[in-house]
Amino acid sequence: MADAQPIRPAATVIIARQAVPQFEIFMLRRTSSAAFAGGMYVFPGGRVDDGDHSSDYTNLCTPPSTLQQQQKLALGDDWRGYWLAGIRETFEESGFMLAYDGDNQILSYDEQSHDRFHNYRSELHGGKITISEICAREGLTLAVDLIHFFNRWVTPPGRPRRFDTRFFITEAPPSQVGFHDGHETVDSVWISPGEALRRHSEDGDHFGLMRVTEMQLKTFNEFTTVEKFLNMARENDDFPTYRPDVPVN
């Protein structure tokens, strides 16, 4: 019998920063009660909502850069919705707002604005505000040009929930601090790809990874510095779709 489970569009953002001996990425641990990936360490992300395709965002985000034209083509007609979903979900899940301020600088937080954006995050999660309303209040432009489409993975049949996920890569805003929400996610960590793979291999019960996350980390582990990692993402022109109905070697 064919798998009747609906496949939902989703977007995930890998946030990277420089560290030694290897660059680090931001990961969140989902609560063990979650229907999908319960207890696992994941990248920030989630499903694409209808609102992510709203025309409200046309003038609230940067256009894709010249280097991103192949990314745009690979994402298809709904390209803006995937980029916007990645930005929205990243803010909801991690607190990172990937945007430019009114001076066309990457948004930075001070003590006052940190508290204000923390409140926005809670309101957004509760459906009391939209990203477009936050942009209007704060004079923000969403930084599509800094977030690079990388690849696409479709959840195998037989899982409680199935997603068709576009994965993106970006650099962490220098002065922003990411943290878990304490509800859907119960821990957050900056960790190198190599260290994440080591922890998972040695103690998967305490550092569990979904198959897709493990495979992405193995690719990321080929890079040592955040500069090389981001250059790969910027210059990439191959955007494969993975449908791991059978184990991936």
Buried (B, 14 or more C-beta within 10 A) or exposed (E): EEEEEEBBBBBBBBBBBBBEEBBBBBBBBBBEEBEBBEBBBBBBBBBBBEBBBBEBBEEBBBEBBEBBEBBBEBBEEBBBBBBBBBBBBBBBBBBBBBBBBEEEEBBEBEEEBBEBBEEBBEBBBEEEBBBBBBBEEBEBBBBBBBBBBBBBBBBBEEBEBBBBBBBBBBBBBEEBEBBBBEEBBBEBBBBBBBBBBBBBEEEEEEBBBBBBBBBBBEEBBEBBBBEEBBEBBBEBEEBEEBEEEEEEE
